[in-house]
Amino acid sequence: MNDEQITTITSINHKNIEEQDDEINKLTTSSSSSTSSSPSTSYITLNNHTNPPKTTTTETVNSNDISKDSMLKLNVGGEIYYTTLSTLISDSNSMFYLMFGTGRFNVQKGDDGTIFIDRDGRYFHYILNWLRSQFIPFLKDETVRESVMNEARYYQITSLIEYMQFQIGSQPPPPDIEKFSQKEILQLVNLSHPTQPIQLPSANLSGLDLSGLNLKNANLRFANLEGSLLKYCNLEEANLESANLKNCDLRFSNISCCSLQRAQLQNSQLQYSSFVGSNLSDAELCDAQLQNADFQSANLQGSNLQGANLLDTNLHNAKVQGTSFSRVINVQRAKNLKR
């Protein structure tokens, strides 16, 4: 700005508001034309009546200069998130660690300290939650699930991708809409062949009287058998993983060499049944009646036996590491229990 313009600005202070506006317009036009060839920008401020135009500026800092405990403000596709550097670089194989954790790259911050990431911000909270706690719930919506996995691939967070793939593989197949009748099950059993065992995964068999049936090698994974009568059944080598067997009557049944991982057996009648060699890891057996049941060489690791009755229950060579025996009835009368 030249001396003539500065003198003009000084004289403006003694004019009324309308005259100030006219003079400022003239000076702004004059200043713009005289500095159009210059890369710098001039601002004219007069007695706080006029504010300079806002500009967007960026600050470049090295990632080594950011404290790991300092809060970061992220703008992800227009969505604002707050986190710490330590959270952002918690996965040493991720793109975040490469960008912020190695000191090899400079980070550009906006004039308000915001770091902009040009990605879809709708799914970034899943990414942050994984980096914070190594957990996100199973996403039932397939579109959302695929979108989150796509973001994880972009950020190179392979641990999240593997976890979500594991979640997908662990989901039960869609359940049958209609409940089977006792007649239908009897027909199915009569038509079955030892080389082609019954396949009823996720089937609804709740409340049926299936006493005495031969269900050897049957696939009943995730099946709902709650409240069913299964006395004297042959379930040898059947797959009952994650099956619902709450309040079932399984007395005097052969349930040996079965897959019963994570099965629900709360309050079931299991007296005199054989579970020899069966896998009941992480199964729920709360308040179950286990008198005289045979669990020889069975895997009960991580199972819950709270309130169960172990009178004369055979636990010879059974694996009970991590098993909960809280409030167990007649635990001192259990046979060969070694804890």
N, C-alpha and C positions, 0 to 999 in steps of 0.2 A: 504494500500500500504506500502511495507517495505522500509527501508532506501536505499537498493541497487537500487530499482526501481526509487526512487526520484533522486538519483545521476545520474542514466542513463538519465532521462528526462533533467536534467540540461546540460549534455554534448551534447544533441541533438541540442541545440540552436546554436552550432558552426558548424553544418554539413549542407550539401546542402539539397535541397528539397527531392531528391530521397532517400538519406540516412535517412531523417526524416520519410518518409513514411514507410521504412522498419523497423525502430526502433519502430514506433508507433504500427505497426501490431504485432511485437513481444511482446511489452508490453501489448497490449490489450488482446492477447491470454494468456499471463502469468497472467494478472490480473483476467481474466475471470475464469481461472482454479483454481486460488488460492482463489477465493471468491464464487465459485459455491455453496458452502454449506451455504453461508450467504444470508439473505433475502434482504439486501440492495444492491443498484446498484452504481457502481463507474463510473465516467466520467473523461476522460483525455482530457485536453485542452492545446493546445500548440500554443502560439503566434497567436491565432485566425485563424490558418490554418485549424483547425478541430473543428466542432461544436458538442456538445453532442447530442445523439439521442433524438428525441421528444417522450415524454410519455404523456399518457392521465391520468389526475388526476382529482379528484372530491373533492369538499369542501362541508362539511355538516354544514348547518346553521339552526337555529330554525326559524320558520316562524314569530315569534314575533320580530325577529331582522331585518326584512325587512320592510322598511318604506312604507306606503300605497301609497305615491306619487312617489316612486322610479320606474324607468323603469325596466321592466323585459324582458329578451330575452328568447323566448321559441322556442325550436326545436320540432316541432310536425311532427313526421314521416319524417324528412328531410326538412320540410318547416319551414322557420324562420319567427317568428312573434314578434312584439314588443308591449307591453302594460304596464299598471300599475297594481300594486297589488289591488288598489281600484276598478278597472274595473273587475279584475279577481274574486274578492269575492263579487261582487255587488248582486248576488243572494244568499241569506243566506241558501237556501235549497240545493245548489249545492255541488258537490264533491270538487270543487275548494275552497269553503268556509271552508269545513271540513279540507282540506289539508293545506290551507294557512292562514285561518282567525281565527283559534281557538288556535294556539300555541301548539297543542297537537302532532304535527308531525315535524320531521326534514326534511329539503329540501336539496337535493343534487344538487350542481351546478358543471358544468364542469369547466375546467381550464380557459375558457373564460367567465365564468359567466352564461353560458347557462343552462336552465332547460329543460331536455329532457322529452317529453311525447310520449309514444309509441302508437300513433293513426294515422289515415289517415289525413295528413295535408291538403289535397285538400279541405276539407269542414270546416276547423277550422275557416276560416274568417267569416262564417255565425254565428258560436258560439260567436266569439268576437263582431261582430256587434250587436247581440242581447243583450249581456251584456253591451254594450256601450249605446245603444239607445232604447232598447226594441222594435225593429222593424227590420224585414227583408221582402223583397218583396215576393210575391207569386212565388214559384218555379214551373214553368210549367212542367219541365222535371221530370217525376215520379221517375226515378232512382236517380237523384240528391236529390229530396225531401225526399225519403226514407232513403238515406244515411245520410242526415243532421239530420233527426229524430232519426236515430240509434245513431249518435254521441251525440245528446241531451240526449238520454236515458242513455248512458254510463256516461256522466258528471252529470246526475241527475238534469237537468235543466227542470223541469216540466212546468214552465211557457212558455217556447219556444215550447214544445210539444203541449200544449193546444192551443197556438196561431196558430200553423200550422194546427192543426185539425180544428180550426174555419175557417181558410182561405179555406181549402178544402171544407167545408160545405157551404161556401158562394159563391162558384163558380157557374156560370150559367151552365145549361146542354149544351151539344154541339149543336150549331145551325143547323137548316136545311140547306142543301146545296142549294136547289132550292127554288126560290121564288114562293109563292102561287099566283094563278090567282084569279081574282074576281069571276069567274064562280065556282071555287073549293070552295071558302069560302061560296058562296050562297048555294051550294049543302050541304055543311057541316051544315050550319045553319038550312036548311029545314029538315034535317034528325036528328037534335039534339032533345033531350028530357029534360024537366026541371030537371029530376032526374039524368041526365047524361050531365052536361054542357060541352061546347066546350073546348077541351084541345089543346092549340096552344102555349105552352111555347117556347120561343126563335124563333118563326116563323118569317119569313121575309114577312111582309105584307105592305111594304113601297109603297107609291104612289097609293094605291088602293082606289076606291070609294066604301065605305061601309056604305054610308048614310042610316039611318033609320033602320039598322039591330038590332035585339034583341040579344044582347050579354051578357045577364044577367048571372052572376056567371061564366063567361068565364075565363079560365086560360090563361092569356096573359103575364105572368111573363117573363121579359127579351125580349119580342117581339119587333121587329122593325116595327113601324108604322109611321115612319117619312114621312111627307108630305101627309098622307092619309086624305080622306074626311070622317068624322065621324059625320056629322050633324044629329041631331034628333035620335041619337043612344041611346039604353038602355044598359048602362054598369053598372047597379046597382049591387053592391057586386062583381064586377069583380076583379080579381087579376092582377094589372098592375104594380106590384113592379119592379122597375128598367127598366121599358119599355121605349123605345125611341119614344116619341110623339112630337118631334120637328116639328115645322111648320105645325101641324095638325089643321084641322078645326073641332072643337068640339062644335060649337055653338048649343044652345038649346038642349043639350044632358043631359041625366040623368046619372050622374057619382057619385051618392050618395052611401055612405057606401063602397067605394072602397078602395083597398090597393094600394096606389100610392107612397109608400116609395121610395125615391131616383129616382123617375120617372123624365124623361127629357121632360120638357114642354116649352122649350124656344121658344119664338116668336109664340106661338100657339094662335088660335082664340077660346076663351072660354066664349064669351059673352052669358049671359042668361042661362048658364049651371048650374046644381045643383051639388054641392060637399058636400051636407049636411052629416055630420058624417064621411066623408072620412079621411083617414090617408095619409097626404102629407108631412110627416116629411122628412127633408133633400131633398125635391124635388127641381128641378131647374125650376123656373118660370120667368126667366129673359125676359123682354120685352114682356111678355104675355099680351093679351087683356082680361081683367077680368071685363069689364063694366057689371054691373047688374048681375054678377055671385053670387051664393049663397053658402057661405062657413060656414053656421051656424053650430056650434059645430064641425067643422073640426079641425084636428091636423095639424098645419103649423109650428110646432117647428123645427127650424134649416133650414127652407126652404129659398130659395133665390128669392126675389121679386124685385130685382134691375131693374128699368126701366119699371116695369109693370104699367098698367093703372087700378086704383082702383075706377073709377067713379061709385058711387052708388053700390059698391060691399058690400054685406052683410057679416060682420065678427062677428056677434053676437055669443058670447060664444066660439069663435074660439081661439085655443091655439097658441099664436104667440111668445112665449119665444124663444129667439135666432134667430128670423126671421130677415133677412136683408131687410130693407126698403129703402136702398140707391137709390136715383134718382127716387123714385116712383112717378108716375104721378097721380095727383088728390087724394093724400093721405088724404087731408082734407075733401074730399067728400065721403070717405069710411064710411059705416054705422057701428056703434057700435064697432069701432076699439079702443081697450084699450091696451096701451103699457106701 
